[in-house]
Amino acid sequence: MRRLFDLISDDSKGLAVKPVKKVVLLIRTERANPWGSARSSRLFLNTDEIVEAVKKTISATRSHSFVFEVHDFAKLKFVDQIRLMSETSVFIGMHGAGIAMSMFMSIGSPLCCAVLEIFPKGEFTPARGHGSDIL
């Protein structure tokens, strides 16, 4: 798949990655669904607060330089989603299909990888870490 989307280069361990640590926040915007509802439990209702918290955390990190971007994948072509993910070092998003795009992160490169998956309150209350019963 990486070769198909021209994400493999002849240099640097075979990964075409820009030398910058990129933090991407995946958001969803309200859109009417077939049932007439525009809201789901997978929308961030406090996007502005999340953006400010991430920016504050990044600015407090002195050991690395980061670029921060907010994206709605519904507004990007599939190939653009894959390219974006291949350049992403830290991926933050609500639980759902968008998190699966983390498979296009450049695993093995010096810039990769962390994924922060946020679960909606209530809907996944019993969800625990993979293989962990400690909470």
N, CA, C and O of each residue as an XYZ file, in Angstrom:
540
protein
N       0.823     -1.186      0.000
C       0.000      0.000      0.000
C       0.873      1.257      0.000
O       0.568      2.218     -0.707
N       1.950      1.261      0.782
C       2.819      2.443      0.813
C       3.448      2.701     -0.555
O       3.598      3.851     -0.968
N       3.812      1.634     -1.249
C       4.399      1.787     -2.576
C       3.351      2.343     -3.553
O       3.675      3.175     -4.399
N       2.119      1.892     -3.437
C       1.038      2.340     -4.309
C       0.828      3.851     -4.206
O       0.532      4.505     -5.206
N       0.977      4.405     -3.011
C       0.764      5.830     -2.804
C       2.069      6.612     -2.759
O       2.104      7.742     -2.271
N       3.139      6.014     -3.268
C       4.441      6.667     -3.386
C       4.960      7.179     -2.042
O       5.468      8.296     -1.945
N       4.825      6.344     -1.005
C       5.292      6.721      0.325
C       6.614      6.043      0.662
O       7.113      6.181      1.778
N       7.181      5.317     -0.287
C       8.464      4.661     -0.071
C       9.492      5.329     -0.958
O       9.276      5.503     -2.157
N      10.610      5.703     -0.360
C      11.685      6.330     -1.130
C      12.915      5.431     -1.065
O      12.926      4.436     -0.340
N      13.938      5.781     -1.815
C      15.163      4.991     -1.840
C      16.107      5.337     -0.692
O      17.113      4.654     -0.499
N      15.804      6.372      0.063
C      16.687      6.806      1.135
C      16.100      6.497      2.516
O      14.939      6.104      2.631
N      16.894      6.674      3.533
C      16.463      6.669      4.930
C      15.505      5.542      5.305
O      14.343      5.794      5.623
N      15.981      4.316      5.268
C      15.216      3.154      5.723
C      13.931      2.926      4.932
O      13.013      2.267      5.420
N      13.859      3.461      3.723
C      12.717      3.181      2.866
C      11.450      3.934      3.204
O      10.393      3.607      2.664
N      11.509      4.929      4.074
C      10.302      5.661      4.425
C      10.418      7.109      3.982
O      11.390      7.792      4.306
N       9.432      7.565      3.250
C       9.431      8.953      2.790
C       8.745      9.810      3.846
O       7.527      9.986      3.807
N       9.510     10.339      4.778
C       8.963     11.115      5.888
C       9.662     12.466      5.940
O      10.888     12.542      5.857
N       8.892     13.515      6.075
C       9.475     14.843      6.239
C      10.082     14.927      7.642
O       9.510     14.383      8.587
N      11.222     15.593      7.798
C      11.902     15.644      9.096
C      11.267     16.634     10.073
O      11.926     17.569     10.527
N      10.000     16.431     10.394
C       9.309     17.268     11.367
C       8.358     16.373     12.162
O       7.769     15.437     11.622
N       8.222     16.671     13.431
C       7.283     15.909     14.243
C       5.932     16.579     14.142
O       5.759     17.726     14.555
N       4.977     15.853     13.590
C       3.659     16.423     13.338
C       2.633     15.771     14.253
O       2.556     14.546     14.352
N       1.842     16.613     14.925
C       0.733     16.162     15.756
C      -0.545     16.465     14.992
O      -0.774     17.601     14.580
N      -1.377     15.445     14.804
C      -2.630     15.613     14.073
C      -3.793     15.273     14.990
O      -3.822     14.208     15.605
N      -4.755     16.194     15.076
C      -6.003     15.966     15.793
C      -7.082     15.714     14.757
O      -7.361     16.570     13.917
N      -7.686     14.537     14.820
C      -8.765     14.167     13.907
C     -10.087     14.593     14.537
O     -10.420     14.176     15.647
N     -10.833     15.423     13.824
C     -12.136     15.854     14.326
C     -13.220     15.424     13.354
O     -12.946     15.057     12.211
N     -14.441     15.474     13.824
C     -15.601     15.257     12.968
C     -16.480     16.482     13.092
O     -16.588     17.068     14.169
N     -17.097     16.864     12.016
C     -18.024     17.985     12.071
C     -19.437     17.445     11.967
O     -19.664     16.362     11.426
N     -20.378     18.205     12.487
C     -21.766     17.755     12.478
C     -22.293     17.696     11.052
O     -22.199     18.663     10.297
N     -22.842     16.557     10.704
C     -23.496     16.362      9.418
C     -24.731     15.511      9.669
O     -24.698     14.579     10.473
N     -25.809     15.831      8.986
C     -27.034     15.051      9.152
C     -26.804     13.629      8.656
O     -26.216     13.413      7.596
N     -27.277     12.669      9.436
C     -27.182     11.270      9.028
C     -28.545     10.817      8.495
O     -29.508     11.582      8.545
N     -28.637      9.594      7.989
C     -29.909      9.131      7.409
C     -31.075      9.104      8.398
O     -32.231      9.059      7.977
N     -30.796      9.130      9.699
C     -31.842      9.068     10.710
C     -32.275     10.455     11.174
O     -33.104     10.578     12.076
N     -31.714     11.506     10.557
C     -32.115     12.860     10.875
C     -31.348     13.518     12.002
O     -31.612     14.672     12.340
N     -30.410     12.808     12.582
C     -29.612     13.368     13.662
C     -28.314     13.929     13.099
O     -27.719     13.344     12.194
N     -27.880     15.054     13.634
C     -26.626     15.644     13.171
C     -25.518     15.417     14.182
O     -24.359     15.721     13.897
N     -25.835     14.902     15.328
C     -24.839     14.766     16.385
C     -24.692     13.292     16.768
O     -25.661     12.533     16.761
N     -23.484     12.914     17.093
C     -23.241     11.573     17.590
C     -22.359     11.685     18.826
O     -21.873     12.768     19.153
N     -22.157     10.588     19.497
C     -21.305     10.599     20.687
C     -19.833     10.703     20.310
O     -18.974     10.792     21.188
N     -19.537     10.694     19.038
C     -18.146     10.731     18.599
C     -17.703     12.100     18.097
O     -16.688     12.216     17.411
N     -18.453     13.120     18.434
C     -18.050     14.494     18.134
C     -17.411     15.085     19.382
O     -17.911     14.883     20.489
N     -16.331     15.799     19.219
C     -15.783     16.558     20.335
C     -16.669     17.791     20.512
O     -16.827     18.582     19.582
N     -17.239     17.950     21.685
C     -18.072     19.117     21.948
C     -17.241     20.282     22.458
O     -17.736     21.402     22.587
N     -15.971     20.008     22.747
C     -15.059     21.034     23.263
C     -13.782     21.097     22.428
O     -12.679     21.149     22.973
N     -13.934     21.092     21.118
C     -12.781     21.076     20.217
C     -11.813     22.215     20.510
O     -10.599     22.013     20.521
N     -12.346     23.411     20.747
C     -11.468     24.557     21.006
C     -10.602     24.330     22.241
O      -9.419     24.670     22.242
N     -11.184     23.758     23.287
C     -10.427     23.471     24.503
C      -9.356     22.410     24.255
O      -8.245     22.514     24.773
N      -9.690     21.396     23.465
C      -8.720     20.341     23.149
C      -7.558     20.933     22.358
O      -6.395     20.653     22.649
N      -7.876     21.750     21.358
C      -6.834     22.381     20.538
C      -5.911     23.219     21.420
O      -4.690     23.135     21.290
N      -6.479     24.022     22.309
C      -5.658     24.859     23.189
C      -4.799     24.022     24.123
O      -3.643     24.364     24.370
N      -5.354     22.919     24.651
C      -4.585     22.045     25.553
C      -3.414     21.384     24.823
O      -2.314     21.287     25.367
N      -3.655     20.931     23.591
C      -2.575     20.316     22.809
C      -1.504     21.345     22.496
O      -0.313     21.065     22.631
N      -1.924     22.545     22.076
C      -0.951     23.604     21.777
C      -0.122     23.954     23.014
O       1.088     24.156     22.915
N      -0.763     24.026     24.161
C      -0.065     24.346     25.410
C       0.945     23.259     25.755
O       2.064     23.554     26.174
N       0.551     22.009     25.579
C       1.451     20.884     25.852
C       2.645     20.907     24.911
O       3.783     20.699     25.333
N       2.381     21.161     23.632
C       3.461     21.213     22.644
C       4.428     22.351     22.955
O       5.644     22.174     22.881
N       3.891     23.509     23.301
C       4.775     24.654     23.567
C       5.612     24.435     24.826
O       6.683     25.027     24.966
N       5.138     23.595     25.739
C       5.896     23.302     26.957
C       6.985     22.258     26.715
O       7.858     22.063     27.561
N       6.936     21.592     25.569
C       7.924     20.567     25.240
C       9.128     21.227     24.609
O       9.058     21.701     23.475
N      10.209     21.263     25.317
C      11.401     21.960     24.844
C      12.380     21.034     24.109
O      13.267     21.505     23.398
N      12.216     19.728     24.282
C      13.178     18.807     23.685
C      12.889     18.502     22.212
O      13.751     17.973     21.510
N      11.683     18.831     21.742
C      11.313     18.544     20.352
C      10.542     19.717     19.768
O       9.909     20.482     20.496
N      10.599     19.851     18.454
C       9.776     20.826     17.744
C       8.626     20.083     17.088
O       8.816     19.026     16.486
N       7.444     20.640     17.210
C       6.250     20.001     16.661
C       5.481     20.971     15.780
O       5.538     22.187     15.962
N       4.767     20.405     14.826
C       3.780     21.116     14.028
C       2.444     20.499     14.417
O       2.333     19.279     14.528
N       1.432     21.332     14.623
C       0.114     20.839     15.040
C      -0.918     21.180     13.987
O      -1.005     22.322     13.537
N      -1.711     20.175     13.589
C      -2.747     20.372     12.580
C      -4.038     19.697     13.024
O      -4.014     18.656     13.681
N      -5.162     20.300     12.657
C      -6.482     19.743     12.933
C      -7.119     19.407     11.592
O      -7.147     20.243     10.689
N      -7.638     18.171     11.457
C      -8.212     17.744     10.177
C      -9.515     16.996     10.386
O      -9.694     16.294     11.382
N     -10.416     17.155      9.437
C     -11.634     16.357      9.325
C     -11.430     15.492      8.090
O     -11.445     15.999      6.968
N     -11.240     14.189      8.286
C     -10.922     13.311      7.160
C     -12.057     13.258      6.129
O     -11.819     12.924      4.969
N     -13.276     13.582      6.538
C     -14.384     13.581      5.579
C     -14.192     14.649      4.511
O     -14.823     14.600      3.455
N     -13.321     15.612      4.790
C     -13.068     16.692      3.835
C     -11.788     16.473      3.028
O     -11.405     17.325      2.227
N     -11.126     15.326      3.239
C      -9.893     15.023      2.506
C     -10.093     13.809      1.614
O     -10.801     12.872      1.982
N      -9.473     13.825      0.444
C      -9.469     12.641     -0.414
C      -8.694     11.537      0.301
O      -7.831     11.808      1.135
N      -9.011     10.301     -0.035
C      -8.363      9.157      0.603
C      -6.840      9.225      0.470
O      -6.124      8.995      1.444
N      -6.350      9.534     -0.710
C      -4.904      9.601     -0.927
C      -4.279     10.697     -0.061
O      -3.153     10.543      0.410
N      -4.999     11.798      0.152
C      -4.489     12.876      1.004
C      -4.488     12.460      2.476
O      -3.614     12.873      3.239
N      -5.459     11.648      2.872
C      -5.474     11.109      4.231
C      -4.241     10.230      4.461
O      -3.594     10.313      5.505
N      -3.930      9.395      3.481
C      -2.784      8.494      3.605
C      -1.482      9.283      3.657
O      -0.611      8.981      4.474
N      -1.338     10.276      2.808
C      -0.127     11.105      2.828
C       0.021     11.834      4.160
O       1.114     11.889      4.723
N      -1.067     12.387      4.657
C      -1.038     13.075      5.944
C      -0.594     12.123      7.050
O       0.249     12.474      7.876
N      -1.153     10.937      7.064
C      -0.809      9.973      8.115
C       0.639      9.509      7.997
O       1.265      9.201      9.012
N       1.182      9.451      6.792
C       2.569      9.029      6.623
C       3.540     10.059      7.195
O       4.702      9.744      7.451
N       3.064     11.294      7.395
C       3.889     12.372      7.948
C       3.596     12.627      9.427
O       4.219     13.495     10.038
N       2.660     11.885     10.004
C       2.188     12.137     11.365
C       3.017     11.387     12.391
O       3.280     10.194     12.245
N       3.424     12.101     13.430
C       4.169     11.498     14.540
C       3.255     11.141     15.705
O       3.415     10.093     16.330
N       2.292     12.022     15.996
C       1.341     11.803     17.087
C      -0.052     12.015     16.519
O      -0.350     13.067     15.953
N      -0.908     11.002     16.675
C      -2.260     11.026     16.109
C      -3.254     10.979     17.258
O      -3.213     10.069     18.086
N      -4.156     11.969     17.307
C      -5.153     12.059     18.373
C      -6.531     12.055     17.723
O      -6.780     12.806     16.781
N      -7.424     11.207     18.228
C      -8.768     11.198     17.656
C      -9.748     10.418     18.500
O      -9.372      9.654     19.389
N     -11.021     10.632     18.196
C     -12.107      9.921     18.855
C     -12.156      8.493     18.327
O     -11.867      8.244     17.157
N     -12.519      7.565     19.192
C     -12.667      6.167     18.811
C     -13.549      6.067     17.566
O     -14.606      6.695     17.490
N     -13.113      5.289     16.615
C     -13.885      5.100     15.393
C     -12.986      4.725     14.237
O     -11.795      4.469     14.413
N     -13.570      4.695     13.058
C     -12.853      4.244     11.869
C     -11.652      5.116     11.528
O     -10.679      4.620     10.960
N     -11.697      6.399     11.859
C     -10.580      7.290     11.547
C      -9.283      6.849     12.193
O      -8.209      7.045     11.623
N      -9.366      6.257     13.372
C      -8.170      5.794     14.078
C      -7.473      4.686     13.285
O      -6.262      4.503     13.410
N      -8.223      3.956     12.479
C      -7.620      2.896     11.665
C      -6.609      3.451     10.677
O      -5.745      2.718     10.196
N      -6.708      4.743     10.368
C      -5.747      5.354      9.451
C      -4.345      5.387     10.045
O      -3.379      5.664      9.334
N      -4.223      5.109     11.327
C      -2.895      5.071     11.953
C      -2.013      3.993     11.333
O      -0.795      4.019     11.503
N      -2.613      3.050     10.618
C      -1.803      2.016      9.968
C      -0.919      2.597      8.864
O      -0.007      1.922      8.386
N      -1.179      3.839      8.456
C      -0.361      4.478      7.431
C       0.735      5.364      8.025
O       1.453      6.045      7.292
N       0.862      5.353      9.353
C       1.955      6.102      9.977
C       3.265      5.393      9.635
O       3.281      4.185      9.398
N       4.344      6.141      9.611
C       5.639      5.595      9.180
C       6.354      4.883     10.313
O       7.342      5.374     10.858
N       5.839      3.733     10.650
C       6.407      2.929     11.723
C       7.850      2.579     11.372
O       8.141      2.158     10.253
N       8.734      2.753     12.325
C      10.137      2.459     12.116
C      10.980      3.679     11.826
O      12.209      3.614     11.860
N      10.322      4.803     11.538
C      11.082      6.026     11.299
C      11.351      6.715     12.635
O      10.657      6.443     13.614
N      12.335      7.591     12.693
C      12.631      8.299     13.938
C      11.503      9.223     14.397
O      11.491      9.650     15.551
N      10.569      9.532     13.523
C       9.499     10.462     13.857
C       8.225      9.791     14.346
O       7.268     10.473     14.713
N       8.202      8.488     14.355
C       6.968      7.771     14.643
C       7.020      7.155     16.027
O       8.124      6.887     16.501
N       6.047      6.938     16.629
C       4.615      7.041     16.486
C       3.963      7.025     17.857
O       4.462      6.399     18.793
N       2.859      7.710     17.960
C       1.997      7.632     19.127
C       0.566      7.853     18.660
O       0.304      8.686     17.792
N      -0.347      7.104     19.241
C      -1.761      7.248     18.936
C      -2.504      7.435     20.248
O      -2.363      6.626     21.165
N      -3.295      8.497     20.342
C      -4.128      8.750     21.501
C      -5.576      8.621     21.049
O      -6.098      9.486     20.345
N      -6.222      7.526     21.463
C      -7.598      7.251     21.077
C      -8.501      7.639     22.235
O      -8.346      7.129     23.345
N      -9.437      8.534     21.982
C     -10.336      9.035     23.015
C     -11.683      8.343     22.874
O     -12.253      8.280     21.785
N     -12.184      7.825     23.988
C     -13.466      7.128     23.990
C     -14.558      8.047     24.521
O     -14.339      8.752     25.506
N     -15.736      8.053     23.884
C     -16.822      8.900     24.367
C     -17.294      8.442     25.742
O     -17.336      7.245     26.027
N     -17.644      9.393     26.581
C     -18.110      9.091     27.932
C     -19.407      8.296     27.859
O     -20.317      8.629     27.099
N     -19.473      7.248     28.656
C     -20.691      6.458     28.752
C     -20.754      5.307     27.774
O     -20.940      4.158     28.174
N     -20.601      5.603     26.496
C     -20.764      4.575     25.467
C     -19.773      3.431     25.625
O     -20.113      2.276     25.368
N     -18.540      3.744     26.049
C     -17.509      2.724     26.170
C     -16.971      2.648     27.594
O     -15.810      2.297     27.800
N     -17.807      2.976     28.579
C     -17.362      2.990     29.971
C     -16.681      1.684     30.375
O     -15.660      1.728     31.061
N     -17.206      0.524     29.978
C     -16.528     -0.715     30.399
C     -15.242     -1.018     29.626
O     -14.528     -1.959     29.972
N     -14.936     -0.239     28.588
C     -13.726     -0.504     27.802
C     -12.489     -0.290     28.658
O     -12.397      0.686     29.402
N     -11.548     -1.201     28.546
C     -10.296     -1.113     29.293
C      -9.145     -1.264     28.306
O      -9.357     -1.580     27.136
N      -7.943     -1.041     28.781
C      -6.762     -1.221     27.943
C      -6.676     -2.636     27.411
O      -7.252     -3.562     27.982
N      -5.965     -2.797     26.328
C      -5.830     -4.120     25.716
C      -5.140     -5.066     26.683
O      -3.979     -4.862     27.036
N      -5.839     -6.085     27.104
C      -5.264     -7.104     27.972
C      -5.075     -6.650     29.404
O      -4.395     -7.330     30.171
N      -5.652     -5.525     29.791
C      -5.467     -4.999     31.129
C      -6.781     -4.951     31.869
O      -7.799     -4.540     31.312
N      -6.767     -5.366     33.119
C      -7.969     -5.229     33.936
C      -7.747     -4.232     35.066
O      -8.488     -4.205     36.048
N      -6.710     -3.411     34.906
C      -6.376     -2.410     35.919
C      -6.953     -1.063     35.509
O      -6.575     -0.526     34.468
N      -7.831     -0.524     36.279
C      -8.381      0.839     36.090
C      -9.005      1.295     37.359
O      -9.527      2.408     37.426
